[in-house]
Amino acid sequence: MISTFHLVHNLDNSYGGPAKSIPYLMGYLEDLGHSQEVISLRFNDNESNEVVQKLDLNSTAFSVWFSDATAYSPFLKRYLIKRILESENQIIHYHNIWNYIPLVANEVANKLSIPIVVSPRGNLYPWNLKKGYLKKKLYMDIFQRGYFDSANCIHVTSKDELLAVKDLNFRAPVALIPNGVDLKEFENLESKKAHRANLGLDHNYKYILYMGRIEEKKGLHFLFEAFVDFVKTNTEWQIVVAGPIYDKGYYHKCKSFIENSGYGDSIKWIGMVSGTQRLDAYGSADLFVLPTQSENFGIVVAEALAAGLPVVTTDGTPWMEIQNEFAGYIVSLTTQSILVAMESFNRLNDREKAEMASSAKNIARRYSWEKPAEDMQLLYKWVLGEIREPEFVY
């Protein structure tokens, strides 16, 4: 049995993609006979993770000391050492950079001579590196480059992320294993009318869904700018915005823009959603739009496809198959490009829209969690020296 200890900065539902992808990966690895535990930091007393609860996973969180900015907890390190000494065939797999997690992961791995896998989770794309450049460069020069160089493997989830990591010339090998999507969640969606009623939405409108953190990287303001032009001649459309506010300044900027445009009533802010309410959001929509700067995978895109939603997203994501297989539109990150895509979708007839929805589901089926879990199992066995290098390692 392989015992993997996953370390992550935070695992609250509001943390976004990793709060889903890490627990789902763990659950499917447990189905393959592996022992899995996730250890994280807790910033609020009321934090929870619906996937951890649903799959009944081993999860331990420690409160931070001093301040949220330090993200430090001595108990995390002590606990990790204790758990490693209690197990066999151990691996540390950490899922963050730029914070305390890499420090403790590498210190413990070196102390106990066990292998380490790191998943940068999209943080090494050029756009991400430019945000807070000086701070990140200092951290990279002092700590993180050495950590990447000494890792047994760096795990990425897309070809674009693979290229971004390779461009930084780390010495560690890189494994390409995409994330997945839990298809079972979307098998029994009800009618749009029923889901809209659950959210208190007017069934007489058509809905664009944005789901994601409210922060500059996700590009919500591009969608709002395009919508203001779109809705002038397509008054039957509204937008549902689902997701936590990560950047209050950016949120107020977006909200002020749409209210000053005169279309504030056309935006339905439903906040952070989970459980059945999250499924209601997908089930209510006619079109999914994510105008993001970059994504290493984009779990919300995969979930939208699984729900049969045509998708508009950017060429900063690894989803070109959406465009190639008539499941939506891949566009450059400009207001005009998003507007053109929305107008193109609105001009489709019912048969074409149904074909697009079917294509979306077909794409999602390729990303069931079984294959990523099987590949991660091979990766773990390789770093433990049990098998030859897998073909997805570069």
C-alpha positions in Angstrom: 0.0 0.0 0.0 1.2 3.5 -0.9 0.6 6.2 1.8 0.3 9.7 0.3 0.2 12.8 2.4 -1.3 15.7 0.4 -0.4 19.2 1.7 -2.4 22.2 0.6 -2.6 25.8 1.8 -6.4 25.6 2.4 -9.2 23.2 1.5 -12.3 25.2 2.2 -15.0 25.0 -0.6 -14.2 28.6 -1.5 -10.6 27.7 -2.4 -11.7 26.8 -5.9 -10.5 24.0 -8.2 -7.9 22.4 -5.8 -10.6 22.0 -3.2 -12.3 19.6 -5.6 -9.5 18.1 -7.6 -7.4 17.1 -4.7 -10.1 15.2 -2.8 -11.5 13.6 -5.9 -8.0 12.4 -6.8 -7.6 11.0 -3.3 -11.0 9.2 -3.4 -10.2 7.5 -6.7 -6.7 6.5 -5.5 -8.3 5.0 -2.4 -10.5 2.9 -4.7 -7.2 1.6 -6.2 -6.0 0.5 -2.7 -3.9 3.6 -1.6 -3.9 5.3 1.7 -4.6 9.0 1.3 -4.7 11.9 3.8 -4.9 15.6 3.2 -3.3 18.1 5.6 -4.1 21.8 5.3 -4.2 25.1 7.0 -7.5 26.6 8.4 -8.1 30.3 8.3 -11.7 30.3 9.6 -13.6 28.1 12.1 -16.5 27.5 9.8 -14.5 26.0 6.9 -15.7 22.8 5.2 -15.2 20.8 2.1 -18.1 19.0 0.5 -16.0 16.5 -1.5 -14.0 15.5 1.6 -17.3 14.9 3.5 -19.0 13.1 0.6 -16.1 10.7 0.1 -15.3 10.4 3.9 -11.6 11.2 3.4 -8.9 11.5 6.0 -8.5 15.3 6.4 -6.7 17.3 9.1 -6.5 21.1 9.2 -4.5 23.3 11.6 -5.2 26.9 12.5 -2.6 29.5 11.4 -0.5 31.3 13.9 0.2 35.1 14.1 -1.7 36.2 11.0 -3.2 34.9 7.8 -0.3 36.4 5.9 2.3 34.2 7.6 0.1 31.0 7.1 2.3 29.3 9.7 1.4 26.5 12.0 4.0 24.4 13.9 1.4 21.7 14.6 1.2 20.9 10.9 4.8 19.9 10.7 4.7 17.9 13.9 1.6 16.0 12.8 3.0 15.3 9.4 6.2 13.8 10.8 4.1 11.7 13.3 1.9 10.3 10.5 4.8 9.5 8.2 6.5 7.5 11.0 3.3 5.5 11.4 3.0 4.4 7.8 5.0 2.7 5.0 5.8 3.6 1.3 5.2 7.3 2.0 5.0 10.1 -0.5 4.5 13.8 0.2 2.5 15.5 -2.5 2.1 19.2 -2.0 -0.2 21.5 -4.1 1.0 25.0 -3.5 3.9 27.3 -4.0 4.7 30.8 -2.6 3.7 30.0 1.0 4.5 27.9 4.1 3.4 24.6 2.6 6.5 24.1 0.4 8.7 24.9 3.3 7.4 22.3 5.6 6.9 19.7 2.9 10.6 19.9 1.8 11.9 20.1 5.3 10.1 17.0 6.4 10.9 15.1 3.1 14.6 15.8 3.5 14.6 14.9 7.3 12.9 11.6 6.7 14.3 10.8 3.2 11.0 10.3 1.4 10.0 11.2 -2.1 8.2 14.4 -2.9 5.8 15.4 -5.8 4.7 19.0 -6.3 1.7 20.3 -8.2 2.1 24.1 -8.9 -1.6 24.3 -9.9 -1.1 26.9 -12.7 1.0 29.2 -10.6 3.9 29.1 -13.1 2.2 30.6 -16.1 3.7 33.9 -17.2 0.5 35.9 -16.2 0.7 34.4 -12.7 4.4 35.1 -12.3 3.9 38.7 -13.2 1.4 39.3 -10.4 3.5 40.3 -7.4 6.6 39.8 -9.5 9.3 41.0 -7.0 8.0 39.0 -4.1 7.7 35.9 -6.2 11.1 36.3 -7.7 12.7 36.6 -4.3 10.8 33.5 -3.0 11.8 31.6 -6.1 15.4 32.5 -5.9 15.7 31.8 -2.2 13.5 28.7 -1.8 11.2 27.5 -4.6 13.7 26.9 -7.4 15.7 24.6 -5.2 12.5 22.8 -4.2 11.5 22.3 -7.8 15.0 21.1 -8.7 15.1 18.5 -5.9 11.6 17.2 -6.3 11.2 13.7 -7.5 8.6 15.0 -10.0 6.6 18.1 -10.9 3.0 17.3 -11.8 1.1 19.5 -14.3 -2.4 19.1 -15.7 -2.2 20.4 -19.3 0.3 20.7 -22.2 0.4 24.5 -21.8 1.3 24.1 -18.2 4.0 21.6 -19.2 5.5 24.1 -21.6 5.4 26.9 -18.9 7.2 24.7 -16.4 9.8 23.4 -19.0 10.5 27.1 -19.9 11.7 27.7 -16.3 14.4 25.0 -16.7 14.0 23.1 -13.5 16.0 19.9 -13.1 13.1 17.7 -11.9 11.1 15.6 -14.4 7.6 16.7 -15.2 4.5 14.5 -15.4 1.4 15.5 -17.4 -1.7 14.1 -15.7 -4.9 16.1 -16.3 -7.6 16.6 -13.6 -10.9 14.9 -13.9 -14.6 15.5 -13.4 -17.1 13.5 -11.3 -19.6 12.6 -14.1 -22.0 10.9 -11.6 -22.9 14.3 -10.2 -24.5 15.4 -13.4 -26.3 12.3 -14.5 -29.7 13.2 -13.0 -30.0 17.0 -13.6 -33.7 18.0 -13.8 -35.3 20.5 -16.2 -34.0 24.0 -16.4 -37.3 25.2 -15.1 -36.9 23.2 -11.9 -33.4 24.3 -11.3 -34.3 27.9 -11.9 -37.1 27.6 -9.4 -34.7 26.3 -6.8 -32.6 29.4 -7.2 -35.5 31.8 -7.5 -34.7 32.7 -11.1 -37.4 33.8 -13.6 -37.9 31.0 -16.1 -38.8 33.5 -18.8 -35.1 34.5 -19.2 -32.1 32.7 -20.7 -29.1 32.6 -18.5 -25.3 32.8 -18.9 -23.5 31.2 -16.0 -20.2 32.5 -14.6 -18.8 30.3 -11.9 -15.5 31.0 -10.2 -13.7 33.2 -7.8 -14.3 36.9 -8.1 -10.8 38.1 -8.8 -9.0 39.8 -11.7 -7.5 36.6 -13.1 -10.9 35.2 -13.9 -11.9 38.2 -16.0 -15.5 38.7 -15.0 -15.3 42.4 -16.1 -14.7 41.2 -19.7 -18.0 39.3 -19.6 -19.8 42.3 -18.1 -18.4 44.6 -20.8 -19.5 42.2 -23.5 -22.9 41.7 -21.9 -23.7 45.4 -21.9 -23.5 45.4 -25.7 -25.1 42.0 -26.1 -28.2 42.7 -23.9 -29.2 45.8 -25.8 -30.6 43.7 -28.6 -31.0 40.4 -26.7 -33.1 41.5 -23.7 -34.1 38.0 -22.9 -30.7 37.2 -21.4 -29.4 37.6 -17.9 -26.2 36.5 -16.1 -25.9 34.3 -13.0 -22.6 35.0 -11.1 -21.6 32.2 -8.7 -18.5 32.2 -6.6 -16.7 33.6 -3.6 -15.3 37.2 -3.5 -11.5 36.9 -3.4 -10.7 40.5 -4.3 -13.2 43.0 -2.8 -11.7 45.8 -4.8 -12.2 43.9 -8.1 -15.7 42.8 -7.0 -16.8 46.5 -6.4 -15.2 47.5 -9.7 -17.3 44.9 -11.6 -20.5 45.7 -9.6 -20.1 49.4 -10.1 -19.6 49.0 -13.8 -22.7 46.9 -14.4 -24.9 49.1 -12.2 -23.7 52.3 -13.9 -24.4 50.7 -17.3 -28.1 50.4 -16.3 -28.2 46.6 -16.4 -27.5 45.8 -12.8 -30.9 44.1 -12.5 -29.8 41.6 -15.2 -27.0 40.2 -13.0 -28.0 37.6 -10.4 -25.3 37.3 -7.7 -25.8 34.0 -5.9 -22.4 33.9 -4.1 -20.5 30.8 -3.2 -22.5 27.7 -4.0 -22.1 24.0 -3.0 -24.1 20.8 -3.0 -27.4 20.9 -4.7 -27.3 24.7 -5.1 -24.2 24.3 -7.3 -26.0 21.7 -9.5 -28.9 24.1 -9.7 -26.6 26.8 -11.1 -25.3 24.5 -13.8 -28.8 23.1 -14.5 -30.3 26.6 -14.8 -28.0 27.9 -17.4 -28.1 28.0 -21.2 -24.4 29.0 -21.7 -21.3 28.9 -19.6 -18.7 31.7 -19.9 -15.3 31.8 -18.2 -13.2 34.8 -19.5 -10.1 33.8 -17.6 -6.5 34.9 -18.1 -5.2 31.4 -17.7 -6.1 28.0 -16.3 -4.0 24.9 -15.8 -7.2 22.8 -16.2 -10.4 24.6 -15.2 -12.6 22.2 -13.3 -15.6 24.5 -13.7 -15.2 24.2 -17.5 -15.2 20.4 -17.2 -18.2 20.5 -14.9 -20.1 22.8 -17.3 -19.4 20.3 -20.1 -20.6 17.4 -18.0 -23.8 19.4 -17.4 -24.3 19.7 -21.2 -23.5 23.4 -21.3 -21.9 25.0 -24.3 -18.8 26.9 -23.1 -17.2 30.2 -24.0 -13.7 30.4 -22.6 -10.3 31.7 -23.6 -7.2 30.5 -25.3 -5.5 30.8 -21.9 -7.2 27.4 -21.0 -6.3 23.9 -22.3 -9.7 23.4 -23.9 -9.2 23.9 -27.6 -11.3 20.7 -28.2 -14.4 22.7 -27.3 -13.9 24.8 -30.4 -12.8 21.9 -32.6 -15.7 19.7 -31.7 -18.6 22.2 -31.7 -19.1 22.3 -28.0 -18.6 26.1 -27.7 -16.1 28.8 -28.5 -12.4 29.4 -27.6 -11.7 33.1 -27.9 -8.9 35.6 -27.2 -9.4 37.6 -23.9 -11.1 40.7 -25.3 -14.5 42.1 -24.8 -15.2 42.0 -28.6 -14.3 38.3 -28.9 -16.5 37.3 -26.0 -19.4 39.4 -27.5 -19.0 37.8 -30.9 -19.1 34.3 -29.3 -22.2 35.1 -27.3 -23.9 36.5 -30.4 -22.9 33.4 -32.5 -24.4 31.1 -29.9 -27.6 33.1 -29.7 -28.0 32.8 -33.5 -27.9 29.0 -33.4 -31.2 27.2 -33.9 -32.5 24.6 -31.4 -31.1 21.6 -33.3 -27.6 23.2 -33.4 -27.8 24.1 -29.7 -28.8 20.5 -28.8 -25.9 19.2 -30.9 -23.5 21.5 -29.1 -24.8 20.3 -25.7 -24.3 16.7 -26.8 -20.7 17.4 -27.9 -20.1 19.0 -24.5 -21.1 15.9 -22.7 -19.0 13.7 -25.1 -15.9 15.8 -24.2 -16.6 15.6 -20.5 -16.7 11.8 -20.6 -13.0 11.7 -21.5 -12.2 13.3 -18.2 -13.7 10.8 -15.8 -11.5 10.6 -12.7 -10.6 6.9 -13.2 -7.8 7.6 -15.8 -6.0 10.4 -13.8 -6.1 8.3 -10.7 -4.6 5.3 -12.5 -1.8 7.5 -14.0 -1.1 9.1 -10.6 -0.8 5.6 -9.2 1.8 4.8 -11.8 3.6 8.1 -11.0 3.8 7.3 -7.3 5.1 3.8 -8.0 7.8 5.2 -10.2 9.0 7.8 -7.7 9.2 4.9 -5.2 11.3 3.0 -7.6 8.8 0.2 -8.2 8.3 0.6 -12.0 9.9 2.1 -15.0 9.3 5.8 -16.0 5.7 6.2 -17.3 5.2 7.6 -20.8 3.6 10.8 -19.5 6.8 11.9 -17.7 9.0 14.4 -19.6 
